[in-house]
Amino acid sequence: MVEAGVLLTFAAVLVAGIVLNVQLLPLLVFGMLLFAGYGIWRGFGVRDVSRMAATGLKSVGTVLTLFVLIGALTASWRAAGTIPAITCWSANLVSPRNLVIVSFLLTAGMSMLTGSSYAASATVGVICMTIATAMKANAAMVGGAILAGAFVGDRCSPISSSAALVASVTKTQLFDNVRRMVRTGAVPFALCCLIYLLAGGVAGGSGMAPSFAGSFAYSFNLGLIVALPTIVILVLALLKVSVKKTMVASLATALLICVFVQHVPVAELPAILVMGYHCKNLAIARMVNGGGIASMLDIALIVATASTYSGIFEGTGLLLGLRDYVNNLAQHSTPFVSVLLTSIATCTIACDQVVALMLTAQLCKDTEHDGSALALDLENSAAIIPALIPWSTSCVGIIAFVGMPMASIAWNCLSYLIPLWTLVISMYQHAHQGFTDTGYAHLLGLDRRDDVRRFRNEGQRRGLAA
């Protein structure tokens, strides 16, 4: 009873905070103190609760390091002209008939390169919406395509902070998760392309797309060499070089381009890496400014604070009752059904992707018998469902920055299709034991790790043998 009261209090404070426009971090600090207080009430000492919190914080140490690299990397790409060049080249591909599908593909491509839904939306997303306004196209359709594309890389880019977080909390390999996510998301991605292609005939509008070439060329050298940092990322990722080494190599390449191609003074580089890039050309500043280690500070503090929950939950047993309910649901349906319903609840209440991911991972840690299977479940639910929650920070921030209408959420097809497609697969797999051994399953990114029925049967056999 007390446990339910604690969790309901936390949920109520989160919802009230969002309604009153309170910053998320203070709300999470309140949650940490609330859960710590529960631990003390249970009889644990302050030192014991502190150790529990430290254990949770230690579990995300790697991802906090990655946040620093991601911040520096995105700033260097901006200063090197990499993101401005890709943005400028992308604008040349848009026409009234293909505006919706191209907006989706361009934002998806940029999100894969940057690993950030915000970075993708703030660059090519802003350009596509600007073009849509100039053409008098259907802003909701174009906005939905931008929102969907932005979460492609947020979900499965090798340099995505959320993908790194999922790998950390499930103790899995990031590149292995990315490979499986790309395969499981292929069918929903193709369906999205078809929907947006057909929508182009209705939403395309009329008129010519505005040109950004002159404004970008005034501030940057847009030669092909500026694409080299992204090529380094792609090549090293294919060679399965570690994420940190891959990022450092791309960062070094970008810094060399900053100095020798864009003629950025060496003395300015530390400030750019820490505080982000700021373009002096106000005409394009909104589309190229950003990045920097400082830009990752907020999310790093959110992750660090939320990570303490896991240690306290584990040490005090606060979530045992809910976790039993979640596991029971998984036993009577499929693990993904349980993860999906839990994700919807946590995304609706937590209002933030990071918090939702961590809470869902805590509640569903025993639904799957393999960390890789759980990572896939999380990426196909809690990682993208926030894009469908109007009050989620992941959703409302992009909508406000890009200037799209709230109705765009209804056209974010990817965030509907991936959970639905995964649900269909999980139900079919549950009804056909051994499906994960087939070529079709492997094509979809599944393998023996995803066959929960095999684990259950093996567990039963071991129990009988004992």
MARPA-775728 format. One line per field, with one value per residue (C-alpha): residue in one letter; x, y, z. Coordinates in Angstrom, 2 decimals. Example, Ala and Ser with C-alpha at 12.3 -4.5 7.8 and 13.67 -1.06 7.14 Angstrom:
type <- [A  S]
c1 <- [12.30  13.67]
c2 <- [-4.50  -1.06]
c3 <- [7.80  7.14]
***
This chain:
type <- [M  V  E  A  G  V  L  L  T  F  A  A  V  L  V  A  G  I  V  L  N  V  Q  L  L  P  L  L  V  F  G  M  L  L  F  A  G  Y  G  I  W  R  G  F  G  V  R  D  V  S  R  M  A  A  T  G  L  K  S  V  G  T  V  L  T  L  F  V  L  I  G  A  L  T  A  S  W  R  A  A  G  T  I  P  A  I  T  C  W  S  A  N  L  V  S  P  R  N  L  V  I  V  S  F  L  L  T  A  G  M  S  M  L  T  G  S  S  Y  A  A  S  A  T  V  G  V  I  C  M  T  I  A  T  A  M  K  A  N  A  A  M  V  G  G  A  I  L  A  G  A  F  V  G  D  R  C  S  P  I  S  S  S  A  A  L  V  A  S  V  T  K  T  Q  L  F  D  N  V  R  R  M  V  R  T  G  A  V  P  F  A  L  C  C  L  I  Y  L  L  A  G  G  V  A  G  G  S  G  M  A  P  S  F  A  G  S  F  A  Y  S  F  N  L  G  L  I  V  A  L  P  T  I  V  I  L  V  L  A  L  L  K  V  S  V  K  K  T  M  V  A  S  L  A  T  A  L  L  I  C  V  F  V  Q  H  V  P  V  A  E  L  P  A  I  L  V  M  G  Y  H  C  K  N  L  A  I  A  R  M  V  N  G  G  G  I  A  S  M  L  D  I  A  L  I  V  A  T  A  S  T  Y  S  G  I  F  E  G  T  G  L  L  L  G  L  R  D  Y  V  N  N  L  A  Q  H  S  T  P  F  V  S  V  L  L  T  S  I  A  T  C  T  I  A  C  D  Q  V  V  A  L  M  L  T  A  Q  L  C  K  D  T  E  H  D  G  S  A  L  A  L  D  L  E  N  S  A  A  I  I  P  A  L  I  P  W  S  T  S  C  V  G  I  I  A  F  V  G  M  P  M  A  S  I  A  W  N  C  L  S  Y  L  I  P  L  W  T  L  V  I  S  M  Y  Q  H  A  H  Q  G  F  T  D  T  G  Y  A  H  L  L  G  L  D  R  R  D  D  V  R  R  F  R  N  E  G  Q  R  R  G  L  A  A]
c1 <- [0.00  2.80  4.65  1.62  1.29  4.95  4.68  1.38  2.87  5.81  3.49  1.26  4.23  5.56  2.22  1.62  5.12  4.59  1.24  2.82  5.80  8.33  11.73  12.08  15.32  13.90  10.97  13.39  15.43  12.18  11.60  15.08  14.50  11.04  12.41  15.35  12.88  10.98  14.21  14.88  11.29  11.93  14.75  17.77  20.36  21.23  24.56  22.85  20.46  23.38  25.18  22.04  21.83  25.54  25.10  22.45  24.60  27.57  25.49  25.21  28.80  29.60  26.63  27.50  30.93  29.25  27.13  30.31  31.59  28.24  28.09  31.61  31.01  27.82  29.45  32.49  30.28  28.54  31.75  33.33  30.43  29.34  25.79  25.36  26.50  24.20  21.34  22.02  22.36  19.17  17.10  17.84  15.98  12.57  9.68  5.92  5.12  7.76  7.82  6.37  8.43  11.64  11.07  10.83  13.91  16.07  15.22  15.74  19.15  20.22  19.01  21.07  24.15  23.70  21.93  19.58  15.95  16.54  19.58  17.76  14.68  16.70  18.56  16.78  13.51  13.44  14.33  11.57  8.98  10.18  9.77  6.33  5.22  6.55  4.74  1.54  1.69  -0.16  1.96  0.54  1.55  5.01  5.44  4.45  7.01  9.69  8.75  8.82  12.15  13.72  13.14  14.68  18.20  17.15  16.13  18.91  21.84  25.22  25.76  22.28  22.28  19.06  20.46  23.58  21.41  19.42  22.64  23.93  20.85  20.44  24.20  24.29  26.46  25.37  26.33  24.55  21.43  21.66  21.94  18.83  16.89  17.54  16.17  13.11  12.33  12.73  9.09  7.59  10.10  9.04  5.36  6.08  7.72  4.67  2.25  4.25  4.71  0.93  0.37  2.55  -0.21  -2.50  -0.08  2.42  1.08  2.44  5.25  9.02  11.21  13.31  17.06  19.46  22.64  23.76  23.34  25.21  27.99  28.61  29.57  30.99  33.10  30.60  33.02  32.69  35.53  33.23  31.28  34.38  33.46  30.20  32.02  34.42  31.44  29.81  33.00  34.17  30.65  30.58  34.00  32.52  35.08  34.04  31.64  34.05  36.92  34.57  33.39  36.90  38.08  35.19  35.77  39.46  38.56  36.02  38.50  41.07  38.44  37.51  41.09  42.27  39.04  36.74  39.70  38.38  41.10  42.52  42.03  38.24  37.89  37.72  34.86  33.02  33.38  32.18  29.56  28.52  28.80  27.31  27.12  27.53  25.22  21.80  20.00  21.04  21.91  18.70  19.54  23.22  23.73  23.99  25.88  28.59  29.25  27.16  24.11  24.30  24.51  20.75  20.20  23.30  21.91  18.49  20.03  22.31  19.41  17.02  19.72  19.79  16.21  17.27  19.68  17.13  14.35  16.58  17.84  14.50  12.24  9.93  8.94  8.58  4.78  4.54  7.29  5.41  2.31  4.33  5.93  2.56  1.22  4.20  3.59  -0.02  0.65  4.10  7.03  6.58  2.91  4.01  6.84  4.58  1.81  4.39  6.03  2.73  2.15  5.66  5.79  2.42  3.35  7.07  6.72  10.35  12.03  15.01  12.94  10.42  13.21  14.79  11.52  10.37  13.72  13.41  9.86  10.43  13.92  12.66  10.10  12.76  15.47  18.12  19.30  19.45  15.78  14.83  16.89  15.00  11.67  12.61  13.75  10.52  8.36  9.63  12.23  9.67  6.30  7.26  6.99  3.24  2.68  1.77  3.12  6.35  9.54  10.70  7.61  6.64  10.22  10.52  7.04  7.79  11.25  10.31  7.02  4.76  1.13  0.20  -1.82  1.53  1.57  -1.23  1.03  4.01  3.42  6.70  5.95  2.67  3.95  7.06  5.21  2.33  4.67  6.68  3.44  2.37  5.76  5.71  2.22  3.19  6.40  4.48  2.14  4.97  7.80  10.98  10.15  13.32  15.38  13.98  15.50  12.52  13.13  16.83  15.91  13.78  16.67  15.45  17.39  17.29  17.70  14.18  12.43  11.15  9.24  12.51  13.89  10.72  10.80  14.48  13.77  10.96  13.17  15.88  13.29  12.02  15.56  16.34]
c2 <- [0.00  2.41  1.48  2.37  5.68  6.54  5.77  7.63  10.66  10.64  10.34  13.16  15.48  14.74  15.46  18.59  19.81  19.42  21.21  24.08  24.16  23.24  22.05  18.25  18.05  19.46  17.04  14.14  15.34  15.33  11.76  10.74  12.22  10.61  7.16  7.64  8.57  5.35  3.40  5.06  4.34  0.69  0.67  1.27  3.76  6.95  5.43  2.30  4.34  6.44  3.27  2.11  5.44  5.29  1.79  3.07  6.04  3.78  1.75  4.73  5.93  4.89  6.68  9.89  9.77  9.31  12.41  14.47  13.06  13.55  17.19  17.91  15.97  17.77  21.16  20.24  19.05  22.41  24.43  22.20  22.88  19.23  19.79  23.09  21.41  18.42  20.77  22.93  19.94  18.47  21.58  21.12  17.79  19.17  19.79  20.26  16.63  14.98  17.42  15.02  11.94  13.95  15.73  12.30  10.87  13.96  14.23  10.48  10.71  13.67  11.97  8.88  11.06  13.12  10.56  13.27  14.03  17.62  18.12  16.64  18.77  21.93  21.57  19.92  19.87  23.66  23.92  21.50  23.35  26.67  25.24  23.85  27.30  28.95  26.38  26.62  22.86  20.91  21.78  18.93  16.25  17.72  18.18  14.57  13.40  15.52  14.19  10.59  11.04  12.69  9.56  7.16  8.00  8.81  5.15  3.38  5.63  4.37  7.79  8.18  9.00  7.03  3.99  4.23  4.49  1.38  -0.57  0.54  -0.38  -3.74  -4.50  -5.17  -4.22  -1.00  -2.04  -5.38  -3.55  -1.11  -3.93  -5.62  -2.37  -1.48  -4.86  -4.85  -1.31  -1.93  -2.85  0.09  2.41  1.17  1.58  5.13  5.90  4.59  6.63  9.82  9.25  9.01  11.97  14.13  14.30  15.91  17.99  19.19  22.71  24.86  27.24  26.98  26.02  28.88  28.60  28.58  28.06  31.68  32.15  28.94  29.50  32.96  31.42  27.99  26.18  23.60  21.37  17.60  17.36  18.63  15.36  13.44  13.34  11.54  9.13  8.31  7.51  5.27  3.38  2.74  1.72  -0.85  -2.09  -2.46  -0.15  0.82  3.74  5.92  5.39  6.04  9.32  10.46  9.73  11.70  14.53  14.74  14.79  17.57  19.67  19.41  20.59  23.44  24.70  23.99  24.28  26.64  28.60  28.58  29.91  27.11  29.26  29.25  25.47  24.77  27.27  25.74  22.21  23.24  25.92  24.92  26.58  30.03  31.32  35.05  34.90  35.51  34.32  30.72  30.80  29.03  26.10  25.64  26.84  24.35  21.34  21.49  19.66  22.23  21.33  17.79  18.93  18.95  15.45  14.20  15.49  14.00  10.61  10.77  11.65  9.10  6.41  6.62  5.32  1.93  1.33  2.44  0.39  -2.68  -2.26  -1.45  -3.67  -0.74  -2.02  -5.70  -5.60  -3.79  -5.94  -9.10  -7.74  -6.89  -10.35  -12.01  -10.07  -11.20  -14.83  -14.71  -12.82  -12.00  -10.08  -7.29  -6.82  -6.27  -3.91  -1.98  -1.40  -0.46  1.95  3.65  4.17  5.42  7.68  9.18  9.81  10.56  12.99  12.37  9.75  9.16  8.71  6.51  4.29  3.84  3.19  0.72  -1.07  -1.37  -2.70  -5.09  -6.35  -9.91  -10.13  -11.22  -13.75  -11.94  -8.33  -8.00  -9.00  -6.45  -3.76  -4.43  -4.25  -0.94  0.61  -0.46  1.05  3.44  5.01  6.24  6.43  9.81  11.24  10.55  12.16  15.86  16.87  14.85  16.91  14.88  15.89  19.38  20.69  19.67  20.94  24.34  24.70  23.66  25.56  22.68  22.37  19.96  17.97  16.78  14.09  12.28  12.03  10.64  7.24  5.64  5.89  4.03  1.45  0.22  -0.80  -2.28  -4.23  -5.50  -6.51  -8.53  -10.27  -11.02  -12.56  -14.66  -15.76  -16.70  -18.90  -20.52  -21.74  -22.11  -19.15  -17.40  -20.19  -19.47  -17.36  -15.00  -14.27  -13.61  -11.25  -9.32  -9.13  -11.87  -14.87  -17.45  -14.71  -13.50  -16.85  -16.53  -19.82  -21.69  -20.18  -21.07  -24.67  -25.01  -23.60  -26.07  -28.97  -27.89  -27.66  -31.16  -32.52  -30.99]
c3 <- [0.00  0.94  -2.24  -4.36  -2.53  -3.18  -6.88  -7.27  -5.50  -7.89  -10.91  -9.63  -9.07  -12.56  -14.22  -12.13  -12.93  -16.66  -16.47  -14.52  -16.91  -14.20  -15.40  -15.40  -13.41  -10.12  -10.43  -10.79  -7.81  -5.81  -6.99  -5.87  -2.42  -2.25  -3.09  -0.73  2.00  1.31  1.73  5.09  6.14  5.28  7.80  5.58  6.77  4.89  3.95  2.61  0.47  -0.80  -1.87  -3.70  -5.55  -6.39  -7.81  -10.19  -11.17  -11.85  -14.32  -16.70  -16.39  -19.96  -21.45  -19.59  -21.23  -24.60  -23.98  -23.72  -27.01  -28.74  -27.66  -28.90  -32.12  -33.11  -32.47  -34.58  -37.44  -37.47  -37.40  -40.06  -42.43  -42.42  -41.21  -43.13  -46.36  -45.96  -45.12  -48.17  -50.52  -49.13  -49.92  -53.62  -53.67  -52.69  -55.10  -54.53  -55.42  -53.26  -50.35  -47.73  -48.60  -49.05  -45.72  -44.07  -45.81  -45.28  -41.59  -41.18  -42.83  -40.71  -37.52  -38.40  -38.91  -35.75  -33.54  -32.35  -33.14  -32.05  -34.30  -37.30  -36.67  -36.10  -39.41  -42.33  -40.35  -40.16  -43.85  -44.91  -42.84  -44.27  -47.76  -46.87  -45.69  -48.85  -51.02  -48.92  -48.40  -45.70  -42.64  -40.53  -43.06  -43.58  -39.82  -39.19  -41.74  -40.05  -36.61  -37.87  -39.62  -36.59  -34.49  -37.03  -35.89  -32.34  -32.15  -34.03  -34.89  -33.62  -32.00  -30.51  -26.79  -26.24  -28.05  -25.90  -22.80  -23.74  -24.38  -20.99  -18.91  -20.68  -20.64  -24.38  -27.35  -29.08  -32.62  -32.25  -31.08  -34.00  -36.52  -35.11  -34.84  -38.47  -39.56  -37.32  -38.42  -42.16  -42.87  -40.89  -42.57  -46.02  -45.12  -43.95  -47.28  -49.13  -46.98  -47.37  -51.08  -51.52  -49.18  -51.43  -54.01  -51.44  -49.36  -51.97  -52.45  -55.24  -56.00  -55.94  -53.00  -51.61  -52.13  -49.18  -51.22  -51.21  -47.46  -46.63  -49.17  -47.68  -44.32  -45.25  -47.77  -48.99  -50.90  -50.73  -48.22  -45.45  -45.67  -44.52  -40.78  -41.60  -43.91  -41.07  -38.82  -41.42  -42.37  -38.80  -37.77  -40.59  -39.45  -35.91  -34.33  -30.79  -30.50  -28.53  -30.99  -33.90  -32.40  -31.53  -35.10  -36.59  -34.11  -35.04  -38.75  -38.21  -36.22  -39.01  -41.50  -39.16  -39.17  -42.72  -44.75  -42.82  -41.35  -37.81  -35.46  -33.31  -30.20  -30.81  -30.99  -27.22  -26.81  -29.79  -28.41  -24.97  -25.67  -29.19  -32.58  -33.16  -36.71  -37.29  -40.32  -38.74  -41.88  -41.23  -37.53  -36.50  -38.79  -37.91  -34.34  -31.52  -30.28  -27.64  -24.40  -22.52  -24.64  -23.23  -19.61  -19.07  -20.44  -18.59  -15.27  -16.07  -16.84  -13.79  -11.47  -12.98  -12.84  -9.05  -9.07  -10.37  -7.50  -4.91  -6.53  -6.58  -3.04  -1.40  -3.51  -4.21  -7.65  -6.78  -6.75  -10.09  -11.57  -10.60  -12.33  -15.46  -15.49  -15.03  -18.00  -20.07  -19.08  -20.25  -23.49  -24.86  -23.37  -25.89  -24.98  -21.40  -22.40  -24.78  -22.22  -19.58  -22.05  -22.81  -19.09  -18.32  -21.41  -20.51  -16.89  -17.09  -20.04  -21.01  -23.16  -20.88  -17.73  -19.56  -20.90  -17.51  -15.68  -18.34  -18.21  -14.44  -14.53  -17.43  -16.67  -16.11  -18.92  -21.42  -20.66  -22.67  -22.48  -26.25  -26.56  -23.91  -25.65  -28.88  -27.05  -25.43  -28.70  -30.39  -27.67  -24.99  -27.30  -29.86  -28.11  -26.54  -30.05  -29.85  -26.43  -26.95  -23.51  -23.84  -23.86  -26.88  -28.82  -27.75  -28.04  -31.68  -32.53  -31.01  -32.53  -36.06  -35.95  -36.96  -35.82  -33.02  -35.58  -36.98  -34.28  -36.11  -39.20  -37.29  -38.87  -37.82  -34.11  -34.70  -37.15  -35.32  -32.11  -34.13  -36.42  -33.44  -31.73  -34.79  -34.92  -31.20  -31.40  -34.41  -32.73  -29.59  -31.63  -33.65  -31.45  -33.44  -35.72  -34.57  -36.19  -39.66  -42.39  -42.29  -38.62  -39.23  -42.05  -39.54  -37.08  -34.73  -33.44  -30.63  -28.01  -28.81  -28.32  -24.75  -25.00  -25.50  -22.31  -20.43  -21.64  -20.80  -17.33  -16.82  -17.92  -15.50  -12.74  -13.44  -13.60  -10.25]
***
